[in-house]
Amino acid sequence: MGVDKDCFLKILEQKQEQQSCFEPLISGLPDDVALNCLLRLPVKFHPAGRSVCRRWGDLFGDKGRFFSKRKEMGFKDPWLFVSCFDKCSGKIQWHVLDLVHFSWHMIPAMPCFEKLCGDKFRCVSVSGDREVVVCGGVTVDDDCPVNVVVKYDVLGDCWIVMRKMITPRVFFAGGVIGGKVYVAGGNGGDRDRFELDSGEVMDPNDGSWRPIASMGAPMTCYDAAVLDGKLYVTEGWFWPFYFVPRGQVYDPGSDTWECMAPGLREGWTGSSVVMFGRLFVVSEHERTKLKVYDLSSDTWETVSGAPLPEQICKPFVVNGYDDRIYVTGRNLYVAVGFVHRLNDDSTDKKLNFMVKWQVVEGPHGFSDITPSSAQIIEA
């Protein structure tokens, strides 16, 4: 009798599974319309969505499938990926802010063979491939630079270990030009670190690294930006202001470096972002005002509007998407700056930009979190 009962329950379960496959995702809606709706659900609600029914469980339970479906249906929502670390434990975390719904979620921890300092590696994004690439850094135990490279694949919701850089680096420049990842300068060696003048480039198709032209002079990087297909690298101002910072510009077309224009390097006093084909900087020394660089006159102009909101505490990281600047500060408070031009007259020599800020609170339940890097990619 017990065997018959077990067989009956198994048959009943199989029948229920078969029936569930034919049930609509959302009652009263065609599946394609329902899927379009469900793919918009913020990631933080996926655990609740999995418990609704078997088909919802299959969709939300497999992140790789979920993100592949989003790509198939043309979703290109901007997400802010923030690398941060706990000030007490030093543990590295990755938090993601959905810039459409302004909801937070976390992604898996990076695979690190050695414990890395949370604020010493370099991150870049390869938007077309929906990937975040993490390079270099320094170990916690022996303070040695590393050449480790890993990337986070949004579609697979996983980290992938890549081929290592040629040279271990920390405090170096990085940027993506033409889909390739460029790094340059920084500190190398073991505990007695020395400045580097070398650079290298990674082809994401095979993950291989090859050298590029020498910078001509060794230098560490405070900030870097890609503008008009070139990599701009600056040492940045440090208090006390004894020395004017150096700056160099790399042209991948000719594989050459040249000195940065004097006005550009002397006025580069904060973290940069490229918008409207121009270089903007959130200054760390001028009441955290936003300013923009004018190439024709080699000068900087202050952007109209309030300074960075006081809720955003240093250290902060800066990103841009369309006409908005995102500044992420301690405890993952994010200031969103809406930038627009006051005068569209092309004959007007002044740039005349204005910014308005609003603040998005960090994820609940987290404190003493310090951001070290951030990238925006479409997911």
N, C-alpha and C positions, 0 to 999 in steps of 0.2 A: 504493500500500500504506500509505503514511504517513497519507493522508487517512482511509482506512478505519479505521486504528487509533485515530486521534483521535476519530472518530465513535463508535467502540465504547466508548472510555473515557468520553466524555461521556454516552452512554446509560446506562452502568453507574453513573456518579455520580448521575444523575437518579433511577435506580431505587433506589439506596441512600438517597437523600434521602426518597423516597416511603415506603420501608419504615421509616425512622427515625421518621416522623411517627406511625406506628401502634405503635411500641414503647412499652411502659409506662415511666412516669417512674422507677418503682422496681419491679423484677421481683417479681411475686407480690402487688402491692398495686393496688387501684383508683386511678385517677389523682387523684380528689378527695382520697383519704387521703394519697397520696404528696405531692401539692401542699401539703397542710396541714403535712406534715413538713418539706418543703424551704423553705417560707416562714419557718420558724423558724431557719434557718441564719444565724449571725452574719455580718455583711457582710464581715468580714475574711477569711472562707473562700470568698467568691464567686469570686475568681480561680481557685482550685483546682476549684471546682464547675463552672466553665465548660468545663473540659477533660474532663469525664467522658463526655459524649455530646452530640449535637446539641441535644436537647430541653433538657438542663440548660444548655447554652450560650445558648440563646434566652432562658431564664428569667433566668439570672444576668447575662447580657450587657447586658440592657436594664433599668436601674434603675427607669426610669419604669414599665415594665410590672410589675416585681417589686413595687414599693410599691403600685401600683394593685390588684394581686391581694391584697396584705395587707389593704388597706382593704375590698375586696369581701368577704373572708372574716372581717372583724370583728376583725383584730388591732389592739390598742391598747397596745403595749408602750411604757413610758416610756424616752425617750432623753435624755441630758444633752448639749446642744450647748454647747461651750465655745469662746469666742473668746479667742485668746491671741496673744502676739507673742514673737519671739526677741529677747532683750535685746541681742544683738550686732548683728544686721542690722536689727531693727525690723520684720521681715516678719510680717504678720498671717496666722495659720493658724486653721482651724476643725477641732477634734477632737470626736468624738462617742463617748460612752460608752453602750453598750447596758446599761441598768440591770437587765435580766433575766439576761443572760449575763455581764455585767461584761467585755465585750470592746470594744476601741477601734477606730475607723476614722476616716478623714478625709473631708471633703466638699470640693467645688471651692472655689477662692479667690473672694473677693468681687470683683465688677467695680467697680473704683475708677478714676474718671477722674483723680483726684489722689491722691497718696500720703498716707494718713491715719495719724495717730498711733494706735498699737495699743490705747491705754487711754482714749481720750477720747470715743468714741461711745456711744450708748445702745441697748440691745437689749431687745426685748419679744417675747413669744410669743403667737400667736393659735392656741390649741390646737385649736379646732374645725376650723380650716382647715389645721392641720398646717404652720404657717409660723412662721419667725423673722424679725422685722422689725428692721432696723438703721437708726438715724436719727442725723444730725448728726455731730459730731466736729470735728477741727481738722487742718489740713494740716501736713505735716512741713516743707515748704520755707519757707513764709512765716508759719506759726503763725496762720492765719486760720480762724475757725469756718466751717463749711459747713452747708448745708441738704439734703444728699444723703440719699435714702431708697432702700434696696434691701431685698428680702425673699428668703429662701431657701424654696423650695417643695419639701417632702419628696417629694411624689408625683412631681414631675418631676426631682428631684435637680438643681436648677438655681437660679441667682440671677436675679431679675427686677428691673429698674430701675423704681422707682415715681416718682410725682410728688413734687417737692421740697416740703419744709416752707416755710411762708411766711417764716420768719425763720431765718437760720443760727444754730446754737446749739452750745454745749459746756458740760459740767458741769450738765446739766439733768435734771429729773425725767421719768419716763415710766412708763406703766402702761396696762393694757387693762381697760376697763369696758364691759360689755355688747357685747363684740366690737369696740369702737372703740378706737383708739390715741390716748392723751392724752399731751401733752408740755407742760412748763411751766418757766419760769424759766431759769436758766443764765447764761452769758456770751455776748454777741453783739459785733457790730462787727468791725473789722479787727484789726490788731496791738494797738492800744490798746483792749482789750476792756472792756466795761462790763456790769454786771449787768442782767438782764432781768426784767420783771414780767409779761410777756405769756405766753399759753398758746394752744394750738391742738389740734384733734382731727382725726383722719383716719378717714373712712368707708372700710373695706376693700373695700366693694362697687365703688366707682369710683376709690378712691385719692385723692380730693380732700381738701384741708385747709381748715379754716375756723377763725376765731379763737374763743376762749372768753373768759370774764371775766378781767380783770386780777387778778393776785395781790394788788394793793394796795401791795405793797412788793417791790422787786427782791431776788432772792436766788438764790444758786447752790445746787445740790443735792448733799448727801453721800449720802443714801439716800432711797428712796421705796418705798411699799407700797400695795396696794389692799386695803382692808378694808371689809366691809359696803357695797360699792358706791361707796366714796369713795377719792380719791387723797390719801395722806398724804405730805407732803414735809418733810424735815428738813435743816438745814445740817450737823448733826452736830458732835460735840466735836473740837476740834483742840488739840494741845499747843502752847504753854501755855494753860491754861484761863482766859483773861482775860475772855471774854464767854460768857454763857449763849446757846446756839444758838437760833435762831428755828425755828419750824415752822408749817406751814399745811396746811389740809385743804380739798379741793375736792369739792363735791357736784354731779355732773353733772345731777341732777334739777332743781335750782334754778339752776344755773350761777352758783354763789357760792363764795367762799372765806371761811374763818374761821380764827382763831388756834388752834393746837394746844394741848391741855390742858398745863399746866405740867409735871406729873409725866411725861407721855409724852415731851415734847421734851427734858427734862433727863436722862431715863434712857435715851434712844435713843443708845447709845454703840457701835454696831457695825452689822453688816449684818443685814437683817431677812428674815423669811420668815413667811408666814401659814399656820397649820395649826390644825385644830380650831376654826376661826372666831376665832382669837386671833393676836396679833402676838408672834412670838418674835424675839430678837436674839442673834446670836453676838457677844459683846462683844469689843472690841479693847483694853479698858483694865482689865478685871477678870479677869485670868488666862484670857482667852478662854472664860469660862463662858457657858453658855446661860441666858437669862432670858426671862420671859414677862410681858406687860403685863396688868394687871387693870384693866379699864375702870371697874368700879364704885367702886374706891378711888383711881384715878389713880396707881397705884404699880406697881413692877416687883418680881417675885419670882424668885429664883435657882432654876433647875431642878436637881433632884438628879442626881448623877452626876459623872463626871470631866469636866475641861475638855477643850477641843479637843485631839486627839492632837498630840504634838510634831512628827510628820512633816509636818503642815500648816503651811507657812510663809507669812507675809504677802508680798504682798497675796493675800487670798483672796476668793472670791465664794460666795454662799449661795443655795441653792434648796431647795424642798420638794416632796414628792409623797406623797400619802396620809399615813402616819404616820412618814415619814422625812425627815431633813434631809441635804442633800448640800453639803458645804463643799469647794470645789476650791481648792487652793493651788498654790504654785510647782512646776514640773515635772509639773503635772497629777496630783499625789497627791490623792485624794478621800477625805474622811472621811464615812462614812455614820452618821448618828445615828438610832437607833431610839427614838422618843419614845412614851411611854405614860403614862396617868394612873394614879396609885397608888390613888386613891379615887374611885369613880364615884358616890358619894353626892352628889346634887344639892344637898343642904342644907349640905354642907361649904363654907365660905366660901373656904378656901385652895384654890389651883389644884392643887398636889401633882402636878406632872409630873416624870418621870424620863427621862434619856437614857442610852443605852449606845452607844459608838462602835466602829466597825471601819474599817480603812483599806484602800483599793483603790489599788494602785500605778499610776503613770502609764504611758503607752505606752512601750515599750522603744525605745531608740535616740534619745530626745529629752532634751535638757538645756537649761538656761537658758531655759526656757519660762515665761512669766508670764501668768496668766489675767487678763482684763480684764472679762469678762462671761460669763454662762451662763444658759441657759434650758432648761427641761424641757418637751418636747412628746411626745405619743403618736404613734408612727410604725409 
